[in-house]
Amino acid sequence: MVRILYIEDEGDIGSWLKNDLGERGYEVIWLQSGEGMENYLSDADIAILDVMLPGLDGFSLGKRIKKVKNDMPVLMLSARTAVEDKLEGLSFADDYLTKPFQPDELAARIEVLLRRFQKNDQVLELHHIQVHTKDLRIIDREADGEIQLTGKQYQLFQYFIRHLNQILTKEQLYEGVWGEQYMEGDKTLMVHIRYLREKLERNPSRPEIIETIRGIGYRVKI
């Protein structure tokens, strides 16, 4: 599971964003200042920093993070919209998002940064297929060929891979991939799961890769 180090001193905003990102499948470490930040850096995959903080501001914290862990993406959040502030933030950070913002936009920016910083290609073995995590190439070892996915199939499988071994609800999957609230009874997700299984599974009627967790949702596990 991807771990986000999130530093925001405003309780309402911090609680809202922590819950939203948690529902999207991220583990969020929320601090209200930079005090003790160093204790969490080794476990974090990305840092999201508010600029206006008690003690050291977000700019100072971001620069410290880059000094000790340069390969971790840093995203700045701020109500400051002046060009000078953006330029200062982008002089060291990897992205700068102004408040107010839509959570879907933040989630999309997080995904982009995580892809950009995923430098090493990890190969996952899932039954008869190999998954190259950097570009999500899927190789059927038995057929000795690459499996091609459509755009939405690719996004859906990518979401599973980013949340390996985690049981994902229909709501998490739909909101994480389509960026919209799941409506009970909507068959869109189920149809895409079926199409994905037809391409990935040996026997789509008895899936081994994309498991159905009765009454909850789905899971891809190693």
Buried (B, 14 or more C-beta within 10 A) or exposed (E): EBBBBBBBBBEEBBEEBBEBBBBBBBBBBBBBBBEEBEEBBEEBBBBBBBBEBEEBBBBBBBBBBBEEBEEBBBBBBBEBEEEEBBEBBEEBBBBBBBEEEEBBEBBEBBBBBBBEEEEEEEEBEBBBBBBBBEEBBBBBEEEEEEBEBEEBBBBBBBBBBBBBEBEBBBBBBBBBBBBEEBEEEBEBBEEBBEBBBEBBBEEBEEBBBBEEEEEEBBBBEE
